[in-house]
């Protein structure tokens, strides 16, 4: 329509009508061009490119010592959405390897962070007392990281050195406790001095159990591996006729708790040693775990809701084990049926252990109720 207004005129008067025509044409096209530009920009957003001012600000921040990554963009990604920042606020996107651990709310930690540390707490005994159950229960706690296998460092592998020992440990974050358990430490004469040399602040946990029941359980485990060993009764006595107990047999010796504790108290104060009842670990696992968590300075996270009692095995199991959503009971090697032992031998052992038990109660300030 605008072009139809332009017609050929005589040369002297051509200029004036032409200017009018151009003005009219521009007035018609300008809104169309502006509409096209706005539509195109809204339909196709793109990250803001570095303008001269943007580049200048980035350079100034670098000169001021601020960490600006090479090729930093002004688009910050948060989930599926890209948020555009104005050019006057150059973006400094967070490293992509930063994650927030649900265990450490409010703390941001790079993936793979953590280091191997020497253990701050040890389960040092006793064999067949319930140490495996205690370790498995404790590993449910998010602030405890523990070695699954028994390192036997302070009794068998000490010559390998502390760096070798440290390398066996799992990585831990700030606030987590590194642990391991080796039940033979409690009866190893050199262990207290060696652990003290590593750290005098090490917290020690001992799971104790009726020494008579413990000895029978110890024998049952050996019998499962060596079916041809002598009977429990013949191993218990040096002389069955005189009734003299053979304290050189490890199954008997381990249960003299007061004697072994004397050795530990030469290097550690009593308040750094916690004694867990193996019997109560079965009848009231949450109660004993509460004491352990308090002793380690941890929040009581492991409670009754974590356990159920397995009637077949005769001891508690976890409803959910560490790193699993399935129930977990200890393996087939736990809860073996004990052989029938002559009641007279059992009573003789109870009489033998009674004075040692009484001394142990006095030393620990706790009555375990084994004398009946």
N, C-alpha and C positions, 0 to 999 in steps of 0.2 A: 504493500500500500504506500509505504514511504517512497519507494522508488518510482511509483507512478506520478508523483508530484514533480519529479525532475524532468524537465523538457528542454529542448534546445532553444536558446534565446539568442538575440542579436549580440554581437560582441561587446558593444559599449555597456550594456546593462546585465551581463552574465554573472558578475560577481555576487550581487546581493541575493538573488533567488537561490544560488548554489549554497551560500552560507546558511540560509534558512533551512534548506533541505537537509544539510548535514546535522544541524542542531536537532531537528526533529528525529532524524534517524538515530542519533546517539541517545536521545531521551527514551526512545523505545527499546533499544538494545541493552542499555545499562542495567535495568532491573533483571533482565533475562540472564545476563552474564553473572551478576552477583548471586542470583538464585542458584545457578549452576555450580559456582564455587563453593557456596555453603553446603549444598547437597553432597558434593563430592567429598568434602572434608569430614562431614558427619558419618558418611557411609563407610569410609576407609581410614580408621584411626591408625596411627603409627607411632612408635616411640619417639619422643621428642629428641631431635638430633641436636648435637652440640653446636649451639650458636657461638659467635665470638665471645659473648658475655659468659656463656656457660663454660667455655674453655678457659676463660680468664679466671673464673671462680675456682675451677678445679685446680688450676696452677697455683692459685693463692693458697688453697688448702694443703696442697703438697708441700709448698714452701713453709707452711706453718707446722708441718710435721704430722698432719692427719693422714691416716692410711687410705689412700685412694687406689683401688685396683686398676691395672691397665685395662683400657677399653671399657671403663665403667659406664653404665648406661643410666639414663634417667627413668627407666621403667623398672619397677620393683614387683616381683612376682610373689603373690600370696595365695597359695592354693591354685585354683583354676583361673583366678582373676588377675589381670595386669592393670596395676594402678599407675596412671600417668602423673608425673610430677612436673610442676612448672619449671621452665628453664632456669629461673633464678635460684632453684634449690636442686643442685646437681646431686644425683642419688649415689649412695655408697652401699650397695646391696650386701646383706650378711653372707658369710661363707656358706656354701651349699652343704657342708658337712656338719653343720651345727644342728643338734637335736635336743629336745627336752626329754629327759628320762622321767617316767612316771614315778620312779622311786625317789627322785630328788627334785620334787616340785620346786620351781623357782630357780633351779640351777641349770644353766646351759652348758652342755659338755660336748666337745667334738667326738664324733664316732671314733672308737678305738682308744679313747683316753683311758687312763688308768695305768697302774704300774704294779709290778710284782714286789711284794713286801714280805719281810720275814714275819711269821705269825705273831700276833699280839696275844693269842689265847691258844691253849693246847688242852686236848683231852688226853690225859696221861695214863689213864687206867680205869678199871682193872679188866684184865682178860675175862671174858664170859660174865661181865657185870651188866652189860647193856650199852656199851660204848657205840656200837654201830647204830642202834636205835636212836640214841641221843643225837648223833651226828646227822642222821637222815632227817630227824625232826627239826634240828636247828637250821638246816639248809633251806628250809621253807622261808626263813626270815630274809627279807631283801637286803638287810645290812650285814649279812654274814656270807662270806665266800670261803669255801672249804675244799681241801683236797679230798677226793673220794678214796683213793688208796692210802694205805699206811706207809709213810715215808721211811720209818725206822731210822731216822737220821741220828738221833742222840744215843742210840744203842748199837746199831750195826754199821752205819754209813758215815760216821762223824769225820773220818779222814778225807772225805770228798770236799769238805769245806762249806762255809756258809753261802757262798755264791751258788754252788751246786744246789743247796737246799732251797735258796730263794727262787731259783729257776723252776722248781717243782710247784710253786704256789700259783694260784690263779691271779689274774689282774684284778685290782680293786680300785674303786673310786674313793674320793674323800668321804670319810664318815663310815666306810665299810670296814669290817673286821676280817682279817685273814686268820683261818684256823686250820688245824690238822689234828688227827687223832692217831696215836700209837699206844695201845694199852700196856705194852711191855715197859714203857718208860718208868712206870711207878715202881717196878721192882729192879730197875737197873741202877746200880750203885753210882755210876758216873753221871747219870742223866741230870740230877739237880744242879751240879756244878757247871755242866756244859750249857744248860738252858739259862742259868744265871749269867754266864759269860756272854750269851747272846743278848739278853735283856733282863735286868732285875725286875722290870715292870710286867713281865709276862704273867698273864692270868692262867691259873691251872685248874682243871676240872677233873675230878675223880668220881667215876660211877662205881659204887660199892654195893655188894650184895651179900646175903647170908653166906659166910665162907664155906659152910658145909654144902649147901646147894650149888655154890660156885664150883667147888672141887668136883662134884659129881658131873656137872655140866662140862667142865674141862675134860674130864675122863671120857665122857660121851663123844665129844668132838674128836679126840684122839682115836677112840675105838672105831669111829666111822672111817678113818683113814688107814688104821692098822688093826684089822679084826683079830689078829693073833696075839695081841698084847695080853699080859696077865690080868687077872680079875682086879677090880677096884679094891676089894678087901685085902688081897695079898700085897698090893702096892702101898696101901695105907700104913701098914705096920712094919717096923723093923723085925719085930718078933710078935706074932699073933698071941702066943701064950702069955707073954708078959704085958701085952697091950701097949707097948712103946710105939708111939707115932713116929713115922719116918718123915721128919721135917725137911729132908734133902729132896724129897719128891716135889717138883715145882707146883703140882696141883694143890698140895698142902701148904707149901711155903707162901704162895701168893696171898692166901687168906689171912696171914698174920699182919693185918693192916697197920697196927700200931708200930710195929718194928720198922716198916718201910716209911711210914710218915715221919718218924724220928729223923731219918736221913734227909728228907725234904725240908724239914724245919731248920736245918743248919744253913739253908740258903734262901728260903722264902718265908715271910711272915704268914701266919695262919689266915689273915684276911685276904690273902691273894690266892687261897686255895678253896674251892667250893666242892663239897661232897654231895653227890646226887644219889638218892636211894634207888637202886635197881628195881626194888619191889614197887615203890611208888611210881616209878617210870611206867610200870604196867597198869597199876590200879588208878593212877591219877596223872597221866602224862602232861596235861595242861598245867597242873599245879607245879610239877617239877620244872617244866619248861619256863614257867613264870619266874621261878627263883633264878634260873640260869640267865634269862634275859636281864633281870635286875642286876645280877652279878657282872654282866658284861656291859652294863650301862646302856642298854637298848630299850626301846619302847616295846611294851608287851603286845606284840602282833600275833604271835602263835598262841591260840586259845582253844577252848573246847570245840569250837566249830571246825577245827582242822582234823579231828580224830573220830574214828569209829572203832568199836571193839570187834575183832575177828574171833568168833567163838571156836572155829576149827583150830587156829594157831594158838589161841589162848593169850594173845596180846594185842595192843592197839595198832591200828594202821592209819596211814594218812589218807584223807579223802582226796587230796590233790598233792602230788609230789612236786618238787622243784622242777620247773620247766615242763610240766605236764598237766593236763586237765583230767587225768584218770586217777582212780584210787591206787595206792601203792602200799604193799606189805613187804616186810623184809623177806629175803630169799628162803629157799627150802632148807638151807643149812641152819636157819634160826628156828628155835622151837622144837628141836629134836626130842623124841621121847626118851626119857632117862631109863637106864636099866634098873631093875629092882636090886636094891642094896640091902644087905643084912641090917635089920633095925638096930641090932646090938652095936654094929660098927658105926652107924649114924649117931647113936647116942654117945659112943666113946669120943667121936669127933666133936660133938657139941660140948662135952666136958673139957676137951682139950682147948677149944677156941674161946671158952667163956672168959677167962681172965684177960686174954688179949682184946676181946670185944669190949669189956668194961673199960679198959685203959683207952681204947679208941674212942668210946663215947665221951670220956672225960676230956680227951685232947681236942675233939671236934666240937664239943658242946651240943651234940645231937644224939638222941637215943634212936637207934634203928630197929630195936625190937627183935633181934635174932635169937635171943636166949629164951627158949620155951621148952 
